[in-house]
Amino acid sequence: MTIKINRRAFMKSSLLVSGVAVTTGMLSGCATGEFVHGIASGDPLQDGVIIWTRVTPQGSGKLPVEWEVATDPGCQDVVQRGIYITDDFRDYTVKVDVKGLIPGTKYYYRFRTSMDSSPIGETRTLPQGSVDRFKVAVFSCSNYPAGYFNVYKHAAGQDDLDAVMHIGDYFYEYGMGEYATEDAEALGRVPAPETELLTLQDYRTRYAQYHTDPDLQALHAKLPFITVWDDHEIANDAWKAGAENHNDGEGDYFLRKANAIKAYFEWMPIRERHGEDNDDIYRSFEVGDLVSLYMLETRVLARDKQLDYADYMTPTGGFDSDRFLADLSNPGRALLGDEQKAWLQNSMATSGATWQVLGQQILMGRMNLPIPLTTFQIGFADYIQLVQLAQTNPDQVTPEQWAILQAPSVPYNLDAWDGYPVERETVLETSRLLNKNLIVLAGDTHNAWASNLKTLTGESVGVEFATPGVTSPGLESYLVGQDPNLVAAGAVEFIPDLKWANTQYRGYMTVTFTPEEAVSQWILVDTVKSQDFNVLDVFGKSLKVLPGVGNRQIMEV
């Protein structure tokens, strides 16, 4: 039933706000404000969704914000409304967990203060029961000073998406003059603040800057987001007790982490299970009988410190492979941690959905490359030529070249699941034993990948689709002078489970789930250095996976 209330009377009445009854006396002397950071929705359920905004305060003190949810684009058929009191403790952000909604339904929402009204946003609840189709757009690694958010703009123009997943590095903590800021001034995208983020106000200011981007605002206003952080929302290569980019003189790491997490919960449309300072944000979403989506936390909750190849170099320049392999295969080495791992196993065991989907940050597929490639001792093109030479004219291969060819393969990225192989095997074996159709969605690397997922015994249990970065530079920025097409082809040739890669372009990916198949499509753009961009047809096709034993591997569409 639509509740129609005179707005002036409504604003003065006694209302429930965040579980607290608010009376007219509490509203006297409040600040006013306007909306410059857009609106957003997120964490959709069958019967509810989070709606979010931030009000720029004019004055100080508490600020009442009216919100309403309707079934029509003009917000005339209002089905839910209320007042939320925000203040400087939560940086004047507004987050409402709207309940009592209808499954599989599009809704419209807006916010108002005494001086301004927000844009009207669209959101939707998750369907229940028998579901024929569900399509998500997947993003990762959006670095404001590195380029324009062209892929957000492209996705906001699509009309067949049901939700957005952002699986980490929603923003970056670096200051001006640090990573990927060399074009920031020319692009008009100098990071704010210009220093590296350490304090609560630092993190808040950076979120505020990102939320003024028109393309990000458009996508937030169009679809509900399901998010999880990676490392840069805190600091590069974060783990449970530190980070690569937390250095001497930067204060207490745990205070920095607490500041980052508080700002994340203030500025992101994510449900707050335990308040604003919790780091166990793993949670699940059910899309009827079609998809069980598990959003994992692989960064700060339980992760042990990443291994570093430099720690295993011997005084004579050799590599202590025995000690490295012993440490790598230590069964006590944690990524998810026991509690999250048990939650995931129990959730998968009780799920009846066709697809079991892990929404998380880092590559799970095995990405082992010959050591000379991982250490940049030789480029992909030269290595391929050397392999061909050894096959056709082995007598011409020098002893030094044979040493390169005979070098063992190792994980190229110890910050990924490759650095935590025991827990990876637990997840893969769980899926195999439960006879589930597993799909892993990943980001983090700034490049696009598609891999088969197999147990150590070689049994196929699922696939991994990895999205490229929104703007963060990829392997082409490190392998300067090497043909990206050869790099991608070489990676596919040398990594048995890798079936496709693009190591050159930024973009995003969509995944369309049906009972019969799951199809991933990569949308790549030719530039992020100009707002005049084109979508590339460099791949020209999508990849898919079918459910059922014998089908859980990447196939061409």
N, C-alpha and C positions, 0 to 999 in steps of 0.2 A: 504494500500500500504506500502510495506517495504521501509524504507528510509535508504539507504546505504551511509555512509559518512566515509571518511578516518579519523581514530581516531585522528591523530595528528592535522589535519585541524579542526576536530570537537572540540577538546579541546581548540583551539585558537579562535574559532568563537564566535560571540555574541549570547548568549543563554538566555532563560528565566529560572530563578531560583527562586522558591518561590515567584513568582510574580514580581521579579526584573530583569531587563535586565543586564546581566553580560558581561563585555567586557574583552578583553585580558589584558588591563591595570589594571583592578581590581584583576587579578589573579597573578600578579607579586609579588614575595616575600612571597608567601604563604607557610604554613607548608605542610609537607607530612605525610603520615601515613599508617598504616596497619590494617587489620581486625582481631581482636582476640575475639570479643564478638558476632560473628555470624551475622546472618541476620534474618529478620522476616517480616511477612506481617499481615495485619489485617483490621478490619472494611470493609469487602467486600460489595460492592453494585452491582447492575446489570451492571453498566458501569464503575466501578472504584474500586480501592483498595489502601490501604496504604502499601508502602514498606519502610523498616527500616534497618538501620545498625548503628554501631558506629565505628569510626576510631580512633585508638590509635595514637595520634599526635607525630610526631618526630619534635620537634621545637614548635614554638608558632605562633599565627596569624591565619588568615583565611586559610581554607583548602578546595580546590575544589574537589568534589567527583562526578565522572561520574556515572550515573545510566542508565540502559536499561532494557526494558521489551520485551520479545520475545514469539513466539508461539512454539518454539522447545527447547528441553533440552540443546542444545549446544549454545543457544542464538545467532544463526545465522540469524534467521528471525525476526529482530528487528522491533517492531511496535511503540514503544515509547522510547525516550531517552532524557537525559538532564544533566545538571550539577547543583549540589546543593552545596552551599557554607556554610560550618559549621565552628564553632569556639568555644572558651571556654565558651561563654555565654550559649550555649546549650550542653555543655560537649562533644562536637565533635560528637554528634549524628546526624543522617541523617534521615529525614522523608519526603517522597514524596507522595503526593496524586495524583495517576495516574488516569486520566480520559480518556473517549473516548474508553473504552474497550467493548468487546462483551459479552452479558449476558451468564451465564452458561458455561464459557470457562476456561480451564486451561492455565495459563501463567507461564513463567519462567523469573527470574530477577536476576541481579547481580549489583555489584558496583565496581568501580575501582578508584585508585589514580595513581599518577605517579610511585609509587613503588610497588603496590600490587593490587591483584584482589580478591574479595570476593568469597566464594562458590556460586554456582548457586542455587537459591531457587525456590520452586514451590508455586504457589498460584492459586486462582480461583475466578471468579466473581459469584455472586448469579444468579440463573436462574430466568426467568420471564415467565409469562403465565401459562400454565397448567404444573404442576410439579408432577411427580409420586412418587419421593422418595427423602428424604434429611436426612442425618445422621450426627450427631454431637457427639463429645467426650466432656465430661464435667468434669472440674477439680476444685479443691479448696484446700487451706491450704497446700501449698508447703513450707516446712520449711527445709532450706538447712542443718543446723547442726544436725537435727533430723534423717537424713537418706539419702539414695541415691534415686534419682528420677527414680526408676525402672518403674513406671507406665507411665512416659513420654516416656521411651524407648519402652515399649510395644505398646503404641498408635502410635508412629512413624513408627512401623513396619506394621501397618494395611493399607490396600489399598482401603477400601470402605468408608472412612470418607470424608465428604465434608467441615468440618470446626471444629475448636476447640473453646470451650467456657471456659474461666477461670473466675469464678464468685467470686473471691476474695481471699485475703491472698496469693497473688503471691509471696510475701516474708514476713519475720518477722523482727520487729524492735529491738528485744532484743539483748543484748550483751552477750559475753561469760560468763558462770556461771549463766545465767538466764534461762528462760523457754526452755526446750527440748535441752539443750546443753551438757548434761552429757556425751554423747558418741562422741561429736564433734571432740575431739583431736584424739581419736582412729580411727575414720573414715576418718581423714584428711579433716574435713569440719568445721574448726574453723571459726566463722563468721568474716567477715571483713566489717568495722572496728570491733575490739573486744569489743567496748563499745556500749551502746545503741544509737540509731540514734536520733540526734537532729538537726544538721546543714544540709544545702543543700549538702555539700560535703559528709557527713555521708550517706545520702540516695543514692547519686550517687555511692558511693563506694560499697554499698550493692547490688545495681542493677548490677553493673559491675561484682561482684563476681558471682551472680546467672547466668548471661549471659555467663560465661565461662563454665558452666556445659554442658558436651557433649550431654546428653540426652535431656535437655531443648533446646539446639541449634538444635538438629536433628528434634524435633517436630516443632519448629518455622520455620525451613527451608522447612518443608513438607506441612504445611497447614496454612491458614489464621486464626488468633486468633480474637475472639470477647471477650473483657474483660471489667470488672468493678472492682473497688477496694472494699475491705471490710475494716476492722479496722486496721489490722496490717501493711498495706502499710503506715499508719500514726502512730497509737499507739493503744494498746489494748482497746477494748470497747469504741471506739471513738463515740462522738456525736457532735452536731453542735458547742458547745462552750467548749469542753474539752474532756478528755479521762481518763479512769481508770489508764492507764500507763503514764500519764503526771503528775509529782509530783513537789512538792516544790523544788526549786533550779534548775529546768530544763528550765527556761526561759519562754518566752511568748508562749502560746499554738498556737495562730493564726500565729505567725511566723513559728513555727514548722510545722504546717499544710500546710502553703504556700510552705515551703521548700519541703515537701513530695509530694505535688501535682505537683510542677514544675518538680521534678525528675521523677515522674510517666509519665508525658507527654513527657519528653525527651526520656525515655527509653522504652516506650511501643508503639506498633504499633496501636495507637488509633487516630482517627481524632480529630483535635483541632478546636472545634467550635468557641471558643472565645479567643484563645490564650492559653498560658501555665498555667495560674493561676486560671482557672475556676473550680468550683466544681459541676456544673450541667451537669454531664456526662450521664444523662439518654438519651436514643436514641432508635430508632427502625430500624429493618431490615426486608425487605419483601422477602420471598422466594416464588415468584410467587403467585399462588392461594392456596398454601399449608400451609404456616406458616407466621404469623406475630409475630416477636420476639421483645419484649420490654425489654431492659436492664435498670434496675432500679437502682437508687442511694438511699440507705437506711442508710447512715452513717453520712455524714458531712453537707449535704445541709439543712435539716430541722429537723433532729431527736432531740427530747427532751431527756433529760438525763434519763438513765435507772433507773427504780425503784429498790430498794434494800430491801429485806426482813428484814434486820437488822434494818432498820429505823422504822419498825412497831412492834418491840418487846416492850412489856410493862415492867415497872420496876420489876414486879413480875415474869417475864419470860414468860408471855402469848403473844398472837399475836393479834394486833388490826386489825381484819379482816374487820370491817366496814370502817375504814379509808383507808385501802389498796384497797378495792374494789372501793371506791369512786374515789381514785386517778387513779386507773387502767382504769376505765370506763369514765374518763373525756373526753368529746367529743373534747376538744381543744388540746388533746395530739397528737403530730405529729410524724410521721415517714417519710412519703413521702413529706408531705407539700402540701398546696393547689395547687400550680402551677403544680407540677409534677403529682399530683392526677388528676387534670383536663385534663392535656395532655394525661394521660393514658386512662381516660374514653373516651375522644374524639377520640383517635386513635382506640380504640377497637370498638367504635360505627361505624366508617367508614371503618373498615376492612372487606373484604370479604373472608379472608383466612379460611380454615377449622379449623386450630388450632391457638389459642391465647396463646402464651408462654411468661411467665415472667422469664427472666434470672436475678437472683438476689441472694443475699448473704445468707439470714437467713431463718430458718424454718418458714413456714406459717401454717402448720398443727398444730392443738391443741395438745399440749404435756403436759397434766395435769397428775401429779402423786401424790399419797398420800404424805402428808408432811413428814412422817418419812423416806420415800425413798429419797425425794429431799434434806433432811438435813442429809442424811447418818446415821440416827439414827438406821436403820436396813438395812440389805442387802436384795437383791431380793430373794435369796434362802430362807432365814429365814422368809421373809414376806409371800412368797408363802406357806411355811409349816404352818405358823400361820393361814392363810386363810383356808387351808385344815383342820387344827385342829378345827377351829371354825365351819366348816361345818359338821364335823363328830363327834366331841366330845366337844361341846360348854361348858360343865360343867368343862372341864379342863383348860379353858382359864382364866387367872388371870385378875384382874381389870386393871393392867398396860398394859396387852396385848390387852384388849378390847379398851383401850384408843388409842393404836396404830392403831387398825383396824377401829376405828370410826373417826380418824382424816380426815379432808377434803382433797380433791385433789387440788393442785395449779400448776400453770405453773412451770416447772422445770428450765426454762431459760427465764428470763425477758429481755434478750438482743435480743430475737427473736420477731416475730410478736405477740407472746403471751403477750408481754409487751406493745403492742399497738393494743388492740383488736378492737377498734372503726374503725381505718383505715383499718384493715383487713376485717371487715364486709362490709365496703364501697366497697372494691375491689371485694369481693365475690358476693355482691348484684348487683354490676354493671354487672358482668359476667352473673348472673342469668337473670336479666332484659333484657339484650341484647341477651340472648339465645346463648351464646358462649361456645365453647369447651375449657376450661381453663386447662393449664398445667403449674405448677410452678416448676422451677428448683432451687435447693438450695444447699448450702454447709455449711461452718462455723463450724459445730459440730465435724468434723473429722470422723464421722461415717455415715453409709448408712441407709436411711429410705425410706419408701414408705407409703404415707397417702392419704386417701380420704379427699377432701375439701368440707365441708358442711356449709351452712349458719346457723345462730342461730336457725332457724326454722327447721333445719334438711334436707334441700333440697340439693342434690348433685349437685355441679357445676363444679367439676373437680378433679384433682389429683395433688399430689406433689411427685416428684422424687428427692431425695437428695443424692448427691455424697459424698463418704468418702474423707478423706484427702489424699493428695499425700504422705506426710510423718508425719504430725503432729500426736502425740499420741491421742488415743480416750478414750472412757470411761473406757477401760480396765486398763488404767494407773491410774485412780482415784479409781476405785472399785477393789483395789488389793485384791486378794484372792477369789474373787467372779467369778464363772463360767460365762464367757461371753455369752455362749449359754443360760444360765438361765436368765441373764440380758436382753437379746434380747427377749426371750420368755415372760418374765415378763412384759416388756414394751408393747409388743403387747397385752397381756392379760388385762392390766390395762388401756390402752389408746384406747378408742373405735374406733377412726378413723385411728389408725396406723395398717397397714396390714403386714408389714415386716420390720425387722431391722437387721443390723449386727453391733455389737459394739466391734469388735475385730481386723479387718484387714484394712489395707490401700488399696487404689485403685482409680478407676475412674469409670465413667458410660458413656454408649453411649445411645442415644435416636434416634430411627429411625422413621421418620414421613412418613406416606403415607396417601392418602385420606381415607383409610379404618380403620387405627389404628395407634397408637403411641406406640412403644415398647421400654421399658427401660431395659438395661442389665448392671449389675454391674460386673466389672472386678476387682477381689481382688488378692493381692499378699501375699505370705507367709512371706515375710520379706522386710524391707527397710534398715536393718543393714548390708546387704551384697549385692554385685552386682550380686551374684549368687542366683537367685530367681525363684520361680515357680508361675504360675497363678493357683489359687485355684478353685475348683469346689464345694465350700461350699454351694452355693445356688442351682446350678444345673438347674436353669430355669430363665426366664425373666418374667417381668410383663408388662401388656399392658392396654390401655384404648381405648374405641371406641367412636366415635363422636355421638352426638345426645342425645336428652332428654331420660333419663332412662339408658343411657350407660356411663355416666360420672363418673365412679368409677373403681377402680383397679380390674383387672381380671388376671387370670393366662393365660400364653401363651399355 
